[in-house]
């Protein structure tokens, strides 16, 4: 009897593209999908950093964010002064806090499979027919 060959899971790759009205306008980042454990770690760390009471605490909370992101980061087109920023843990550390949290949130949204908004407004369905209910006075209760 031969051993069964395992099934290789496929990892999705996400291309994050940022709108022109954001600080990351024109940035293109490719990241692989997140495991559930990494998604949980990333979610907790991003939320903790967002609710940190001081800047030092916020920075400490970002360490696990950078670690998880570095594991999923494939490549990007980010530069600083015309020089490419490496798509590594060290390169992530060169970014500003709002850019790191924006990248993390976009990646989490893509990895969690949140669907895009529906296109266009919905159309109203048929209206329910009006029903006429008879109205009559209730009988008066005798005093007790």
Backbone bond lengths (Angstrom), bond angles and torsions (degrees), N, CA, C in turn:
res aa  C-N    CA-C-N  psi(-1)  N-CA   C-N-CA  omega(-1)  CA-C   N-CA-C  phi
1 X - - - 1.450 - - 1.529 108.51 -
2 X 1.320 116.31 132.59 1.459 120.12 -179.91 1.516 109.59 -94.56
3 X 1.313 114.63 148.37 1.467 120.13 179.07 1.526 109.28 -71.67
4 X 1.304 114.42 141.34 1.468 119.55 178.23 1.523 109.33 -70.52
5 X 1.309 115.31 137.89 1.450 120.47 177.31 1.528 107.64 -81.43
6 X 1.313 115.42 134.57 1.466 119.98 -179.36 1.516 111.98 -67.85
7 X 1.286 114.89 157.70 1.466 121.47 177.85 1.519 108.71 -91.79
8 X 1.299 116.38 121.15 1.463 121.85 178.49 1.532 109.05 -77.23
9 X 1.322 116.09 121.88 1.459 118.64 177.03 1.516 108.91 -74.67
10 X 1.307 115.75 149.62 1.461 119.57 178.17 1.523 108.38 -100.75
11 X 1.299 115.11 138.03 1.464 121.69 177.85 1.517 108.07 -103.68
12 X 1.320 114.53 128.31 1.463 119.15 177.75 1.529 109.77 -75.64
13 X 1.308 115.54 157.17 1.457 122.28 175.12 1.515 106.93 -120.82
14 X 1.332 115.69 131.51 1.458 121.45 -179.03 1.515 109.34 -109.26
15 X 1.317 115.34 136.07 1.459 121.20 173.40 1.521 106.63 -106.11
16 X 1.316 115.86 110.12 1.462 120.92 179.75 1.520 108.15 -91.50
17 X 1.313 116.57 122.02 1.464 122.71 178.75 1.513 106.68 -121.53
18 X 1.322 116.40 133.18 1.460 120.74 -173.59 1.517 111.15 -105.91
19 X 1.321 114.87 140.26 1.463 122.46 -176.67 1.528 110.53 -66.69
20 X 1.318 114.38 161.71 1.464 120.69 -178.43 1.522 113.18 -67.61
21 X 1.331 118.23 -17.09 1.466 120.18 -177.46 1.530 112.45 -93.97
22 X 1.324 117.86 17.63 1.460 121.31 179.25 1.521 109.78 -117.49
23 X 1.326 116.14 164.30 1.459 121.35 176.83 1.532 111.31 -63.57
24 X 1.319 117.06 -24.83 1.461 121.52 -179.15 1.530 111.62 -97.73
25 X 1.327 117.04 25.70 1.466 121.16 -178.64 1.521 110.50 -52.80
26 X 1.322 115.84 128.38 1.456 121.72 178.87 1.513 114.70 87.06
27 X 1.331 117.15 -10.37 1.469 119.57 179.45 1.521 109.43 -70.09
28 X 1.304 115.16 140.35 1.457 122.39 174.12 1.517 107.13 -128.59
29 X 1.320 115.49 123.52 1.459 121.49 -175.76 1.522 108.06 -128.29
30 X 1.326 117.09 129.93 1.466 120.79 175.12 1.521 108.39 -107.24
31 X 1.338 114.68 127.22 1.458 121.24 -179.42 1.513 108.87 -135.03
32 X 1.340 115.61 145.65 1.472 118.79 177.20 1.515 108.32 -82.69
33 X 1.312 115.25 165.84 1.461 120.05 -177.53 1.528 110.54 -65.70
34 X 1.317 114.44 158.95 1.462 122.68 -179.61 1.519 110.88 -97.04
35 X 1.325 116.12 143.93 1.460 118.83 168.86 1.529 107.17 -74.38
36 X 1.306 117.11 163.66 1.467 120.47 178.36 1.523 109.78 -60.97
37 X 1.343 117.58 -42.60 1.463 119.99 179.02 1.519 111.97 -61.15
38 X 1.340 116.76 -43.57 1.467 119.60 178.28 1.524 111.20 -65.90
39 X 1.322 117.22 -37.35 1.463 120.60 177.82 1.525 110.62 -62.85
40 X 1.330 116.75 -42.65 1.471 120.43 177.56 1.525 111.25 -63.98
41 X 1.323 116.91 -46.31 1.469 121.16 178.98 1.516 110.53 -59.63
42 X 1.315 116.10 -46.68 1.463 121.22 -178.14 1.523 110.82 -64.35
43 X 1.327 117.73 -44.23 1.460 121.73 179.82 1.522 111.06 -60.44
44 X 1.327 116.50 -48.10 1.463 120.43 -179.96 1.524 111.29 -62.61
45 X 1.328 117.75 -42.54 1.462 120.93 -178.04 1.525 111.98 -68.37
46 X 1.331 117.37 -41.68 1.475 120.39 178.94 1.526 109.89 -65.06
47 X 1.335 117.48 -43.34 1.467 120.62 177.99 1.525 111.24 -63.70
48 X 1.325 117.09 -41.98 1.464 120.45 179.13 1.522 110.76 -63.43
49 X 1.322 117.51 -41.10 1.465 120.77 178.51 1.522 111.02 -65.42
50 X 1.332 116.65 -38.68 1.473 120.49 -179.82 1.528 111.67 -67.10
51 X 1.343 117.23 -28.96 1.465 120.85 -177.62 1.528 112.98 -102.59
52 X 1.334 116.34 9.47 1.461 119.96 179.78 1.523 109.66 -65.09
53 X 1.322 116.19 143.85 1.466 120.66 -176.23 1.518 113.37 -83.36
54 X 1.295 118.52 -23.53 1.463 120.94 179.28 1.510 110.90 -135.87
55 X 1.343 115.14 165.45 1.462 119.89 -177.21 1.528 111.35 -64.70
56 X 1.330 118.22 -40.10 1.467 120.49 179.96 1.526 110.89 -62.22
57 X 1.330 116.39 -42.22 1.468 119.97 178.55 1.526 110.35 -65.51
58 X 1.329 116.69 -40.22 1.460 120.59 179.59 1.529 110.48 -61.14
59 X 1.324 116.92 -42.20 1.454 121.00 -179.29 1.526 110.50 -66.06
60 X 1.340 117.29 -41.63 1.468 120.33 178.02 1.523 111.15 -62.10
61 X 1.319 117.51 -36.91 1.465 121.30 -179.40 1.525 111.83 -68.92
62 X 1.325 117.48 -19.84 1.468 120.37 -177.90 1.525 113.26 -81.62
63 X 1.329 118.85 -14.47 1.471 120.52 -178.53 1.530 112.01 -56.54
64 X 1.359 119.35 -49.16 1.469 117.18 178.36 1.527 112.99 -66.92
65 X 1.323 117.59 -27.38 1.468 120.78 176.70 1.528 108.79 -63.01
66 X 1.323 116.44 -48.26 1.461 120.33 -179.58 1.522 111.24 -63.41
67 X 1.336 117.07 -39.68 1.467 120.69 -179.64 1.530 111.39 -62.85
68 X 1.330 116.94 -47.29 1.468 120.32 -179.41 1.527 110.33 -66.98
69 X 1.330 116.57 -42.85 1.459 119.62 -179.44 1.526 111.54 -62.60
70 X 1.324 117.03 -39.33 1.461 120.28 -179.67 1.520 111.02 -61.97
71 X 1.334 117.13 -33.18 1.454 120.61 178.50 1.514 113.80 -69.65
72 X 1.324 117.32 -21.77 1.459 120.58 -178.61 1.511 114.71 -108.04
73 X 1.323 117.02 -9.26 1.459 121.71 -175.71 1.527 110.49 -75.38
74 X 1.322 116.03 123.55 1.464 121.11 178.71 1.526 111.06 -98.08
75 X 1.326 116.91 -54.60 1.464 120.83 177.65 1.521 109.50 -165.37
76 X 1.319 115.08 166.51 1.461 121.50 176.91 1.519 109.65 -157.20
77 X 1.324 115.95 172.24 1.455 120.78 179.83 1.531 111.51 -111.42
78 X 1.316 118.38 27.71 1.464 121.99 -176.87 1.529 111.04 -78.62
79 X 1.331 114.45 138.34 1.465 120.66 177.34 1.521 109.62 -131.73
80 X 1.322 115.71 161.98 1.463 122.50 175.37 1.522 107.17 -135.81
81 X 1.316 116.09 111.17 1.459 119.96 -177.31 1.520 112.87 64.11
82 X 1.334 116.25 30.14 1.454 121.11 180.00 1.516 114.08 88.43
83 X 1.329 117.45 -11.58 1.458 121.08 179.40 1.522 109.85 -94.88
84 X 1.335 117.30 135.25 1.473 119.09 178.94 1.521 111.13 -62.77
85 X 1.334 115.47 139.55 1.458 121.23 172.94 1.519 105.85 -90.63
86 X 1.339 118.36 127.90 1.473 118.66 -178.67 1.523 111.22 -64.06
87 X 1.322 115.94 142.18 1.468 122.04 179.46 1.534 107.83 -85.10
88 X 1.334 115.25 67.93 1.459 123.69 -176.56 1.524 109.16 -137.38
89 X 1.332 116.26 177.90 1.472 121.69 175.04 1.526 109.37 -60.10
90 X 1.333 116.59 -40.78 1.464 120.33 178.67 1.529 110.85 -64.69
91 X 1.337 116.93 -40.16 1.463 120.47 178.10 1.515 111.93 -65.22
92 X 1.329 117.09 -40.06 1.470 120.29 175.90 1.520 110.64 -60.15
93 X 1.321 116.35 -37.05 1.454 120.81 179.96 1.519 113.79 -67.98
94 X 1.318 117.46 -16.01 1.467 121.32 177.98 1.528 112.75 -82.93
95 X 1.333 116.53 -14.60 1.464 120.46 -177.72 1.527 110.82 -78.38
96 X 1.325 115.49 162.70 1.463 120.81 175.05 1.528 109.33 -81.95
97 X 1.327 115.73 155.40 1.465 121.64 -176.00 1.527 112.62 -53.88
98 X 1.344 119.80 -48.39 1.478 118.12 -179.38 1.531 112.85 -60.45
99 X 1.333 117.40 -33.30 1.464 120.02 179.57 1.526 110.86 -70.29
100 X 1.326 117.09 -39.80 1.474 120.89 178.59 1.523 109.99 -63.69
101 X 1.331 116.76 -47.03 1.470 118.76 -178.08 1.520 110.99 -67.40
102 X 1.317 118.46 -35.06 1.472 121.54 177.29 1.529 110.66 -64.34
103 X 1.344 115.72 -45.60 1.464 119.79 177.39 1.522 110.77 -60.37
104 X 1.325 116.00 -44.80 1.473 120.50 -179.01 1.523 110.82 -61.80
105 X 1.329 117.27 -45.21 1.468 120.33 -178.85 1.525 111.74 -65.25
106 X 1.319 117.02 -40.97 1.470 120.00 178.46 1.525 110.50 -63.79
107 X 1.322 116.78 -40.82 1.457 121.32 179.44 1.519 110.45 -66.22
108 X 1.324 117.52 -44.01 1.462 120.59 178.99 1.523 110.90 -61.41
109 X 1.329 116.95 -41.36 1.462 121.13 179.61 1.527 110.24 -62.58
110 X 1.319 116.06 -44.99 1.471 119.68 179.51 1.528 110.90 -65.03
111 X 1.323 116.90 -45.07 1.465 121.06 -176.00 1.526 112.50 -69.91
112 X 1.333 116.45 -32.30 1.465 119.62 -178.93 1.519 111.64 -77.44
113 X 1.333 116.76 -9.70 1.457 120.24 176.01 1.507 113.78 76.25
114 X 1.332 117.56 30.02 1.460 120.10 177.49 1.516 107.48 -68.78
115 X 1.327 117.82 122.10 1.462 119.70 -175.89 1.521 111.47 -69.77
116 X 1.333 114.33 153.83 1.460 120.08 174.78 1.521 109.36 -65.21
117 X 1.345 116.54 156.25 1.463 118.31 177.02 1.515 110.94 -60.08
118 X 1.319 115.79 151.44 1.458 120.43 178.33 1.518 109.43 -64.96
119 X 1.307 116.49 144.39 1.450 120.40 179.66 1.517 111.55 -82.17
120 X 1.307 116.65 125.75 1.462 121.80 175.63 1.513 113.78 75.04
121 X 1.312 115.00 161.66 1.466 118.96 179.28 1.523 110.97 -74.01
122 X 1.307 115.35 154.99 1.465 118.57 177.70 1.523 109.46 -80.32
123 X 1.308 115.55 154.75 1.461 119.67 179.03 1.525 108.49 -97.69
124 X 1.322 116.59 144.65 1.458 118.16 -178.93 1.524 110.58 -70.41
125 X 1.299 115.61 143.32 1.459 120.80 177.00 1.523 109.22 -83.54
126 X 1.322 116.49 -172.74 1.461 119.09 179.03 1.528 110.26 -66.83
127 X 1.304 115.07 147.34 1.462 119.61 179.21 1.519 109.13 -85.13
128 X 1.325 114.58 149.98 1.463 119.63 177.98 1.530 108.89 -73.19
129 X 1.318 117.28 140.60 1.471 118.72 179.18 1.521 109.33 -67.92
130 X 1.333 114.69 147.03 1.464 118.97 177.96 1.520 108.60 -73.69
131 X 1.299 114.24 138.83 1.459 120.06 178.89 1.512 107.52 -113.88
132 X 1.322 115.37 132.66 1.459 119.45 179.26 1.523 108.28 -96.06
133 X 1.334 115.63 119.39 1.457 121.00 177.24 1.530 108.66 -102.42
134 X 1.335 117.46 133.38 1.459 118.03 178.81 1.530 109.76 -67.05
135 X 1.300 115.92 139.56 1.465 121.92 178.73 1.518 107.87 -112.60
136 X 1.302 116.88 125.81 1.461 119.78 176.03 1.518 108.30 -139.78
137 X 1.303 115.88 155.92 1.453 121.10 -179.03 1.507 109.79 -72.44
138 X 1.346 115.62 143.26 1.447 119.99 175.26 1.515 109.90 -76.87
139 X 1.335 117.15 148.04 1.467 118.61 178.58 1.523 109.92 -66.77
140 X 1.312 116.07 148.29 1.460 121.50 -179.79 1.520 108.00 -78.98
141 X 1.337 116.70 133.03 1.467 120.93 178.45 1.523 109.78 -77.05
142 X 1.335 115.88 141.05 1.469 117.53 176.41 1.516 110.45 -69.30
143 X 1.332 118.27 145.65 1.478 119.54 -179.86 1.514 109.74 -63.79
144 X 1.315 117.56 147.35 1.462 119.56 179.77 1.492 112.88 -93.94
